[in-house]
Structure formats: structure tokens, C-alpha cells
């Protein structure tokens, strides 16, 4: 059988294959690193600017909402893969409420479906209303107003 000058057992071909595989692995590693960098949700020092609240407050709210509503817990989906973390669902809902963003923008930013974002927003609203409603979602009392006025006066005098 003629091989037209092509010998499949040559060492040059083996070396070329190894070199190609190394280049491919290197490319895939770099691509994965870029993807991880792009999908990283929050730079640690930038949390307050992105979410308009301290990280501790976000975590405290999440710690109270997750036990209240099982929707925010991470569960297996129908295919057996882990679903979204509670932080992702909370972020989607809070972005919609804080910035007034559309549901589809969360899809671009968090890679989360529109229906999941909308459901997370509805459930966050109900959880906040039930957990914090009695204390924070009420008309201010005279004592509350006095405290606010005193703080404002102290800030004004400090300037």
C-alpha cells in the first residue's frame, strides 16, 4: 500500500501531536480563566458600591430570608445539577428592586433566567414584608421622628 511519503509512525508526527495538544490545553486553560474572570459577580472591595449596602447587611438579610422561604435554598434541579446559590437569587431580586432594572438584564449579568429573577423578586418582597414589616415598614412614631431629627441636627452641627 502506498503511503505517499506519509508515515503515521514517524516521531515528527508524534511530536507535532504532543505540541498541538499542549497548545490546545494552554488555550483552554486561558479561556476558562477569562470566563471565570468575566462571570465573577463581585470584586470584594467593590461590594458597597455595587449593592448600595454593606456586605454584612446583605448577609444578615440573606441568613434570615433563606430559612423563611425554601425557594432561596440551593437545591438540585430536574437534571441533578445544583441550582443557583441563595446569593445569586438575592442579588437578582435586589438589583431589580434597587435599580429598577428589567428582568432580562439579570440574565445578562448573572446568567439567570427571567422567570427565576422575577420569582426571586416576588419571594424576596414577601419575605421582607413578613420578617421586617412590623418593625421597619410602619409609620414612624414620635420617638422615631425625634431620633431622626436629633441625628440630622448632630450631622448639621458637625459640618
N, C-alpha and C positions, 0 to 999 in steps of 0.2 A: 504494500500500500504506500503510495507516495505521500510524503508529508509536506511537500512544497517548502522545505527549509525550516519547517516549524517542528521543534522537538518539545513536547509537553513536559518532558522530564528535565529540561535544562535548568541549571542553577540560576541563570539570569531571570527566568520567568518566576521562579520561587522568590527570589529577592525582590522582584518588582511587586509580586503579590503581597509580600510582607510589608513593603514600603507603602503600598496603597492602603492596606488595612490599618497601618499606623496613622496615616494621614486621615483616613475616614474616622477613626476613633478620636483623634485630636479635634477634628471638625465637630463631631457630635458632642464632645465634652464642652467645647466653646459655645456651641449653640444652646446646650442645656443651661450653661451658666448665664448666658444672656437672657434666656427665657425666665430663669429664676429671678434674675435682677429686675426684669420688667414686671413680673407678677408680684413682686414683694409689695405688700399693701402699705406698710407704714415704715418710714425711717424712724428709728426710736426717738431721736431728738426733735422730730417734727410733729409729734402726736398732737400737741395742744393746738398748733396752727391748723392742722387738717381736720380735727374733730371739734374744735372750739370748746374743749373741756379737758381737764386733766385726765391722764391715764387711770389714776386711782378711782376717780369718779365713774369713768366708763366701766371699769372692772367691778366696782361695787354695785352699780346698776345691773350689770350682767349676772353677778352672783345671786341677786335677788330675783331676777326675772327667769333664769333658767329653771330653778325648782318650781316656780309658779306655773310655767307653761312648758310642757314637754316638747313642743314644737321647736324650741331653741336648742334642745339637746342634740348632740351629734349621734345619728343613727345610721344603720345600714340601709341602703336603698334597695330597690327590687332586684338589682343585679348583684347585690352582695358587696358593693363598694361603700366605703364610708361617705356619708353625706357631708354637708357643709358644717364647719365649726360654728358654735354659737356666736363667736366674734364676727364672723362674716355676715350672718343674718342680722345681727345687731347693727353692724356698720351699714348695711344696705338700708335698713329701716331709718336709722338716724340721719343718713345722708339725705334721704327723701324728705324727712321732716325738717331738718336744719336748713338745708339749702333750697328746698323746694324743687329738687331735681326730678326729672321724669324717671319712670321705672326702667326704661331701656338704657339709661346712662349707667345704671348699676351693672347691667350686662357687660358693658364695655370695660368698666373699671374693676369689677370684682369677678367677672366671668360667672355670673349667677343669672338664672332665668328670670324673666319678667314676672312670672306668676309667683316665684319664690320671694322676690323682692316685695311684691305687693302683699303677699300673705304675711311676711315678716313685719311689714309696716302696720298692718291691721292688728296683729297679735301684740306687737310692742305697745301700741296705743292702749289696747285693753288691759295689758299687764300694768302699765304705768298708772292708768286710771284706777285700777283696783288696789295696787300696792301703795301708791303715793297720794291718791286722791284726797283722802281725809286730811292729810297734813299739809300738802302743798297746793292742791287745786281747790282752794276755797277762797272766799273773800277775806282780805286782811282784817284783823281785829285792830282795835285802838292801840293795843300793846305793840303789835307788829308795825303799825304805822309810826309809832313813837321811836321804835328801834331804827327803822329805816331813815327817819328824819335826823336822828342823832348821828348815825353813821355818815350821812351826807354832809351834815354840818362839820363833823370832825375832818372829813376829807377836804372840805372847802377851806377850813382854817389852817390845814396843814400845807396848803399851796402857798 
